[in-house]
Amino acid sequence: MSAELSVLAVTYVKVPVRVTESGASVDPTGATVQMAFTASDVDPVSGDWKTASWETDATTTPDTYLARCLVGSAVTLAVGTYDVWVKILASPETVVDRAGFLKVV
């Protein structure tokens, strides 16, 4: 995922998430999801994680699940380039992935 947005915008940053079990697509929206925005090549620490939510696109087969975090409101980012991280808390697993980057202009 790579995206660019204005520092003046208030918008969701969305990351597609695909979860499978035994080869079948699984709905992850029952799990807690968080996102972090860090400087390039910097791993997130506990204070970096922000509340995120799920969005489902049912127009695709299988459904597409998106982790999303509202940037420009409670989460503000200065002009720059950030790594975008997604953390899914699905007991007993905690999945953490760098999803791409975001350029704020």
NUMIVO-995168 format. One line per 3 residues: number of its first residue (from 1); for each residue x, y, z of C-alpha. Coordinates in pm, 1 decimal. Layout:
NUM	X Y Z; ...
This chain:
1	0.0 0.0 0.0; 127.2 344.2 -82.0; -70.7 663.1 -54.3
4	-30.1 1038.4 -48.5; -248.7 1286.5 135.8; -253.0 1653.3 224.4
7	-147.3 1758.8 572.4; -480.2 1951.0 574.0; -693.7 1639.7 510.0
10	-903.0 1444.3 755.9; -939.0 1102.2 596.2; -917.3 731.6 659.9
13	-591.1 563.0 569.9; -697.1 213.9 461.1; -496.6 -107.4 436.1
16	-640.0 -423.7 280.9; -610.6 -725.9 511.5; -642.3 -1084.5 392.5
19	-681.7 -1363.1 646.3; -707.5 -1729.6 551.0; -745.3 -2052.4 742.6
22	-693.0 -2381.5 559.2; -699.1 -2186.7 232.6; -1039.9 -2027.0 294.8
25	-1094.8 -1653.8 341.6; -1183.7 -1558.4 700.3; -1357.9 -1244.7 827.3
28	-1109.8 -1070.7 1065.2; -1347.5 -797.7 1182.7; -1406.7 -962.6 1520.7
31	-1042.1 -898.1 1610.1; -904.4 -574.4 1752.0; -706.4 -375.0 1496.1
34	-456.5 -92.5 1549.5; -234.9 107.9 1315.8; 91.9 295.9 1358.3
37	273.3 553.6 1146.0; 648.6 565.7 1201.3; 953.7 719.5 1039.4
40	1094.9 500.1 762.4; 1257.8 178.9 885.3; 1158.3 241.4 1248.7
43	960.0 -28.1 1429.1; 657.0 96.3 1625.7; 667.7 103.8 2006.1
46	369.2 77.9 2239.3; 278.6 449.7 2227.8; 276.2 453.6 1845.9
49	-29.6 229.5 1809.5; -353.3 413.9 1729.4; -711.0 293.1 1740.0
52	-827.1 161.4 1405.3; -1148.0 5.4 1279.9; -1264.8 -231.5 1009.1
55	-1437.5 -164.1 678.4; -1582.4 -441.0 463.0; -1616.0 -416.2 85.3
58	-1884.5 -672.8 4.6; -1875.5 -589.3 -368.4; -1577.0 -824.1 -412.9
61	-1561.7 -1203.1 -396.8; -1446.1 -1289.9 -142.4; -1520.3 -979.2 63.6
64	-1229.4 -736.4 100.8; -1147.4 -632.3 457.7; -976.0 -301.5 524.7
67	-807.6 -181.6 842.7; -859.5 193.6 864.0; -736.6 477.8 1082.8
70	-865.8 835.2 1070.1; -569.1 1065.0 1008.5; -591.3 1441.1 1050.5
73	-818.2 1433.3 1354.1; -710.4 1243.6 1666.8; -408.0 1116.5 1471.5
76	-211.5 1405.8 1323.9; 93.0 1365.8 1102.9; 337.7 1636.0 995.0
79	460.1 1665.7 637.5; 686.0 1368.1 566.6; 693.2 1001.0 472.6
82	579.7 733.4 716.0; 580.9 355.2 728.8; 226.3 226.7 785.7
85	186.1 -65.6 1026.1; -115.3 -282.6 1107.0; -152.9 -486.5 1426.7
88	-430.3 -743.9 1462.7; -497.3 -886.5 1808.7; -664.4 -1223.7 1753.3
91	-597.2 -1445.5 2052.6; -372.4 -1638.5 2069.8; -202.8 -1455.7 1780.5
94	-85.2 -1097.3 1750.9; -5.5 -1018.4 1388.5; 210.4 -713.0 1313.9
97	287.1 -617.8 952.8; 440.9 -320.2 779.9; 176.8 -250.5 515.7
100	349.6 15.1 306.2; 407.0 386.5 325.2; 219.4 714.2 346.4
103	345.5 1045.6 213.9; 195.6 1354.4 380.0; 236.5 1672.0 172.9
